[in-house]
Amino acid sequence: MTVTNPETGLQFTDISAWHFIARIADEGADIEEMTLENPRGDTGYVIKVQLEVTAPELYIKVQLKGGKIWGRSFHYSTE
């Protein structure tokens, strides 16, 4: 809950973050497949989004497991 939603000026909540992820995925965001370190060898999916010019890039990582989508990361990039 440290990422500011530029549309509202408030921090994303768990619910608003999931709605945001679903929206940008539906809109065709670039989704990169990657191999997770934990659990080693599982597949994760990364989306990087520039929310505002003055803010660092937003880093989102999810995992599909057991027929569900699991949130792994939702934070400003540290790169």
Phi and psi in radians as a Rosetta constraint file:
Dihedral C 1 N 2 CA 2 C 2 CIRCULARHARMONIC -2.025 0.35
Dihedral N 2 CA 2 C 2 N 3 CIRCULARHARMONIC 0.034 0.35
Dihedral C 2 N 3 CA 3 C 3 CIRCULARHARMONIC -1.747 0.35
Dihedral N 3 CA 3 C 3 N 4 CIRCULARHARMONIC 2.235 0.35
Dihedral C 3 N 4 CA 4 C 4 CIRCULARHARMONIC -1.518 0.35
Dihedral N 4 CA 4 C 4 N 5 CIRCULARHARMONIC 2.258 0.35
Dihedral C 4 N 5 CA 5 C 5 CIRCULARHARMONIC -1.404 0.35
Dihedral N 5 CA 5 C 5 N 6 CIRCULARHARMONIC 1.991 0.35
Dihedral C 5 N 6 CA 6 C 6 CIRCULARHARMONIC -1.141 0.35
Dihedral N 6 CA 6 C 6 N 7 CIRCULARHARMONIC -0.337 0.35
Dihedral C 6 N 7 CA 7 C 7 CIRCULARHARMONIC -1.309 0.35
Dihedral N 7 CA 7 C 7 N 8 CIRCULARHARMONIC -0.496 0.35
Dihedral C 7 N 8 CA 8 C 8 CIRCULARHARMONIC -2.036 0.35
Dihedral N 8 CA 8 C 8 N 9 CIRCULARHARMONIC -0.369 0.35
Dihedral C 8 N 9 CA 9 C 9 CIRCULARHARMONIC 1.389 0.35
Dihedral N 9 CA 9 C 9 N 10 CIRCULARHARMONIC 0.049 0.35
Dihedral C 9 N 10 CA 10 C 10 CIRCULARHARMONIC -1.867 0.35
Dihedral N 10 CA 10 C 10 N 11 CIRCULARHARMONIC 2.834 0.35
Dihedral C 10 N 11 CA 11 C 11 CIRCULARHARMONIC -1.184 0.35
Dihedral N 11 CA 11 C 11 N 12 CIRCULARHARMONIC 2.510 0.35
Dihedral C 11 N 12 CA 12 C 12 CIRCULARHARMONIC -1.107 0.35
Dihedral N 12 CA 12 C 12 N 13 CIRCULARHARMONIC 2.450 0.35
Dihedral C 12 N 13 CA 13 C 13 CIRCULARHARMONIC -1.707 0.35
Dihedral N 13 CA 13 C 13 N 14 CIRCULARHARMONIC 3.036 0.35
Dihedral C 13 N 14 CA 14 C 14 CIRCULARHARMONIC -0.981 0.35
Dihedral N 14 CA 14 C 14 N 15 CIRCULARHARMONIC -0.801 0.35
Dihedral C 14 N 15 CA 15 C 15 CIRCULARHARMONIC -1.163 0.35
Dihedral N 15 CA 15 C 15 N 16 CIRCULARHARMONIC -0.809 0.35
Dihedral C 15 N 16 CA 16 C 16 CIRCULARHARMONIC -1.195 0.35
Dihedral N 16 CA 16 C 16 N 17 CIRCULARHARMONIC -0.520 0.35
Dihedral C 16 N 17 CA 17 C 17 CIRCULARHARMONIC -1.158 0.35
Dihedral N 17 CA 17 C 17 N 18 CIRCULARHARMONIC -0.761 0.35
Dihedral C 17 N 18 CA 18 C 18 CIRCULARHARMONIC -1.118 0.35
Dihedral N 18 CA 18 C 18 N 19 CIRCULARHARMONIC -0.698 0.35
Dihedral C 18 N 19 CA 19 C 19 CIRCULARHARMONIC -1.101 0.35
Dihedral N 19 CA 19 C 19 N 20 CIRCULARHARMONIC -0.702 0.35
Dihedral C 19 N 20 CA 20 C 20 CIRCULARHARMONIC -1.125 0.35
Dihedral N 20 CA 20 C 20 N 21 CIRCULARHARMONIC -0.808 0.35
Dihedral C 20 N 21 CA 21 C 21 CIRCULARHARMONIC -1.045 0.35
Dihedral N 21 CA 21 C 21 N 22 CIRCULARHARMONIC -0.792 0.35
Dihedral C 21 N 22 CA 22 C 22 CIRCULARHARMONIC -1.084 0.35
Dihedral N 22 CA 22 C 22 N 23 CIRCULARHARMONIC -0.741 0.35
Dihedral C 22 N 23 CA 23 C 23 CIRCULARHARMONIC -1.123 0.35
Dihedral N 23 CA 23 C 23 N 24 CIRCULARHARMONIC -0.847 0.35
Dihedral C 23 N 24 CA 24 C 24 CIRCULARHARMONIC -1.229 0.35
Dihedral N 24 CA 24 C 24 N 25 CIRCULARHARMONIC -0.538 0.35
Dihedral C 24 N 25 CA 25 C 25 CIRCULARHARMONIC -1.144 0.35
Dihedral N 25 CA 25 C 25 N 26 CIRCULARHARMONIC -0.772 0.35
Dihedral C 25 N 26 CA 26 C 26 CIRCULARHARMONIC -1.079 0.35
Dihedral N 26 CA 26 C 26 N 27 CIRCULARHARMONIC -0.563 0.35
Dihedral C 26 N 27 CA 27 C 27 CIRCULARHARMONIC -1.428 0.35
Dihedral N 27 CA 27 C 27 N 28 CIRCULARHARMONIC -0.023 0.35
Dihedral C 27 N 28 CA 28 C 28 CIRCULARHARMONIC 1.656 0.35
Dihedral N 28 CA 28 C 28 N 29 CIRCULARHARMONIC 0.478 0.35
Dihedral C 28 N 29 CA 29 C 29 CIRCULARHARMONIC -0.986 0.35
Dihedral N 29 CA 29 C 29 N 30 CIRCULARHARMONIC 2.577 0.35
Dihedral C 29 N 30 CA 30 C 30 CIRCULARHARMONIC -1.191 0.35
Dihedral N 30 CA 30 C 30 N 31 CIRCULARHARMONIC 2.154 0.35
Dihedral C 30 N 31 CA 31 C 31 CIRCULARHARMONIC -2.061 0.35
Dihedral N 31 CA 31 C 31 N 32 CIRCULARHARMONIC 2.102 0.35
Dihedral C 31 N 32 CA 32 C 32 CIRCULARHARMONIC -1.788 0.35
Dihedral N 32 CA 32 C 32 N 33 CIRCULARHARMONIC 2.256 0.35
Dihedral C 32 N 33 CA 33 C 33 CIRCULARHARMONIC -1.427 0.35
Dihedral N 33 CA 33 C 33 N 34 CIRCULARHARMONIC 2.457 0.35
Dihedral C 33 N 34 CA 34 C 34 CIRCULARHARMONIC -2.558 0.35
Dihedral N 34 CA 34 C 34 N 35 CIRCULARHARMONIC 2.793 0.35
Dihedral C 34 N 35 CA 35 C 35 CIRCULARHARMONIC -1.621 0.35
Dihedral N 35 CA 35 C 35 N 36 CIRCULARHARMONIC 2.205 0.35
Dihedral C 35 N 36 CA 36 C 36 CIRCULARHARMONIC -1.341 0.35
Dihedral N 36 CA 36 C 36 N 37 CIRCULARHARMONIC 2.594 0.35
Dihedral C 36 N 37 CA 37 C 37 CIRCULARHARMONIC -1.465 0.35
Dihedral N 37 CA 37 C 37 N 38 CIRCULARHARMONIC -0.502 0.35
Dihedral C 37 N 38 CA 38 C 38 CIRCULARHARMONIC -2.491 0.35
Dihedral N 38 CA 38 C 38 N 39 CIRCULARHARMONIC 1.971 0.35
Dihedral C 38 N 39 CA 39 C 39 CIRCULARHARMONIC -1.259 0.35
Dihedral N 39 CA 39 C 39 N 40 CIRCULARHARMONIC 2.340 0.35
Dihedral C 39 N 40 CA 40 C 40 CIRCULARHARMONIC -0.930 0.35
Dihedral N 40 CA 40 C 40 N 41 CIRCULARHARMONIC 2.220 0.35
Dihedral C 40 N 41 CA 41 C 41 CIRCULARHARMONIC 1.602 0.35
Dihedral N 41 CA 41 C 41 N 42 CIRCULARHARMONIC -0.259 0.35
Dihedral C 41 N 42 CA 42 C 42 CIRCULARHARMONIC -1.229 0.35
Dihedral N 42 CA 42 C 42 N 43 CIRCULARHARMONIC 2.815 0.35
Dihedral C 42 N 43 CA 43 C 43 CIRCULARHARMONIC -1.706 0.35
Dihedral N 43 CA 43 C 43 N 44 CIRCULARHARMONIC 2.366 0.35
Dihedral C 43 N 44 CA 44 C 44 CIRCULARHARMONIC -2.151 0.35
Dihedral N 44 CA 44 C 44 N 45 CIRCULARHARMONIC 2.947 0.35
Dihedral C 44 N 45 CA 45 C 45 CIRCULARHARMONIC -2.298 0.35
Dihedral N 45 CA 45 C 45 N 46 CIRCULARHARMONIC 2.306 0.35
Dihedral C 45 N 46 CA 46 C 46 CIRCULARHARMONIC -2.056 0.35
Dihedral N 46 CA 46 C 46 N 47 CIRCULARHARMONIC 2.385 0.35
Dihedral C 46 N 47 CA 47 C 47 CIRCULARHARMONIC -2.171 0.35
Dihedral N 47 CA 47 C 47 N 48 CIRCULARHARMONIC 2.301 0.35
Dihedral C 47 N 48 CA 48 C 48 CIRCULARHARMONIC -2.047 0.35
Dihedral N 48 CA 48 C 48 N 49 CIRCULARHARMONIC 2.255 0.35
Dihedral C 48 N 49 CA 49 C 49 CIRCULARHARMONIC -2.325 0.35
Dihedral N 49 CA 49 C 49 N 50 CIRCULARHARMONIC 2.340 0.35
Dihedral C 49 N 50 CA 50 C 50 CIRCULARHARMONIC -1.622 0.35
Dihedral N 50 CA 50 C 50 N 51 CIRCULARHARMONIC 1.829 0.35
Dihedral C 50 N 51 CA 51 C 51 CIRCULARHARMONIC -1.327 0.35
Dihedral N 51 CA 51 C 51 N 52 CIRCULARHARMONIC -0.763 0.35
Dihedral C 51 N 52 CA 52 C 52 CIRCULARHARMONIC -2.480 0.35
Dihedral N 52 CA 52 C 52 N 53 CIRCULARHARMONIC 2.659 0.35
Dihedral C 52 N 53 CA 53 C 53 CIRCULARHARMONIC -1.063 0.35
Dihedral N 53 CA 53 C 53 N 54 CIRCULARHARMONIC -0.629 0.35
Dihedral C 53 N 54 CA 54 C 54 CIRCULARHARMONIC -1.552 0.35
Dihedral N 54 CA 54 C 54 N 55 CIRCULARHARMONIC -0.077 0.35
Dihedral C 54 N 55 CA 55 C 55 CIRCULARHARMONIC -1.844 0.35
Dihedral N 55 CA 55 C 55 N 56 CIRCULARHARMONIC 2.664 0.35
Dihedral C 55 N 56 CA 56 C 56 CIRCULARHARMONIC -1.097 0.35
Dihedral N 56 CA 56 C 56 N 57 CIRCULARHARMONIC 2.829 0.35
Dihedral C 56 N 57 CA 57 C 57 CIRCULARHARMONIC -1.111 0.35
Dihedral N 57 CA 57 C 57 N 58 CIRCULARHARMONIC 2.520 0.35
Dihedral C 57 N 58 CA 58 C 58 CIRCULARHARMONIC -1.526 0.35
Dihedral N 58 CA 58 C 58 N 59 CIRCULARHARMONIC 2.263 0.35
Dihedral C 58 N 59 CA 59 C 59 CIRCULARHARMONIC -1.907 0.35
Dihedral N 59 CA 59 C 59 N 60 CIRCULARHARMONIC 2.110 0.35
Dihedral C 59 N 60 CA 60 C 60 CIRCULARHARMONIC -2.128 0.35
Dihedral N 60 CA 60 C 60 N 61 CIRCULARHARMONIC 2.279 0.35
Dihedral C 60 N 61 CA 61 C 61 CIRCULARHARMONIC -2.305 0.35
Dihedral N 61 CA 61 C 61 N 62 CIRCULARHARMONIC 2.305 0.35
Dihedral C 61 N 62 CA 62 C 62 CIRCULARHARMONIC -2.257 0.35
Dihedral N 62 CA 62 C 62 N 63 CIRCULARHARMONIC 2.867 0.35
Dihedral C 62 N 63 CA 63 C 63 CIRCULARHARMONIC -2.371 0.35
Dihedral N 63 CA 63 C 63 N 64 CIRCULARHARMONIC 2.395 0.35
Dihedral C 63 N 64 CA 64 C 64 CIRCULARHARMONIC -1.694 0.35
Dihedral N 64 CA 64 C 64 N 65 CIRCULARHARMONIC 2.126 0.35
Dihedral C 64 N 65 CA 65 C 65 CIRCULARHARMONIC -2.676 0.35
Dihedral N 65 CA 65 C 65 N 66 CIRCULARHARMONIC 2.281 0.35
Dihedral C 65 N 66 CA 66 C 66 CIRCULARHARMONIC 1.062 0.35
Dihedral N 66 CA 66 C 66 N 67 CIRCULARHARMONIC 0.575 0.35
Dihedral C 66 N 67 CA 67 C 67 CIRCULARHARMONIC 1.323 0.35
Dihedral N 67 CA 67 C 67 N 68 CIRCULARHARMONIC 0.191 0.35
Dihedral C 67 N 68 CA 68 C 68 CIRCULARHARMONIC -2.218 0.35
Dihedral N 68 CA 68 C 68 N 69 CIRCULARHARMONIC 2.788 0.35
Dihedral C 68 N 69 CA 69 C 69 CIRCULARHARMONIC -1.796 0.35
Dihedral N 69 CA 69 C 69 N 70 CIRCULARHARMONIC 2.251 0.35
Dihedral C 69 N 70 CA 70 C 70 CIRCULARHARMONIC -1.965 0.35
Dihedral N 70 CA 70 C 70 N 71 CIRCULARHARMONIC 2.262 0.35
Dihedral C 70 N 71 CA 71 C 71 CIRCULARHARMONIC -1.346 0.35
Dihedral N 71 CA 71 C 71 N 72 CIRCULARHARMONIC 2.252 0.35
Dihedral C 71 N 72 CA 72 C 72 CIRCULARHARMONIC -1.932 0.35
Dihedral N 72 CA 72 C 72 N 73 CIRCULARHARMONIC -0.677 0.35
Dihedral C 72 N 73 CA 73 C 73 CIRCULARHARMONIC -2.578 0.35
Dihedral N 73 CA 73 C 73 N 74 CIRCULARHARMONIC 2.498 0.35
Dihedral C 73 N 74 CA 74 C 74 CIRCULARHARMONIC -2.731 0.35
Dihedral N 74 CA 74 C 74 N 75 CIRCULARHARMONIC 1.531 0.35
Dihedral C 74 N 75 CA 75 C 75 CIRCULARHARMONIC -2.728 0.35
Dihedral N 75 CA 75 C 75 N 76 CIRCULARHARMONIC 2.894 0.35
Dihedral C 75 N 76 CA 76 C 76 CIRCULARHARMONIC -1.167 0.35
Dihedral N 76 CA 76 C 76 N 77 CIRCULARHARMONIC 2.487 0.35
Dihedral C 76 N 77 CA 77 C 77 CIRCULARHARMONIC -1.151 0.35
Dihedral N 77 CA 77 C 77 N 78 CIRCULARHARMONIC 2.496 0.35
Dihedral C 77 N 78 CA 78 C 78 CIRCULARHARMONIC -1.777 0.35
Dihedral N 78 CA 78 C 78 N 79 CIRCULARHARMONIC 0.045 0.35
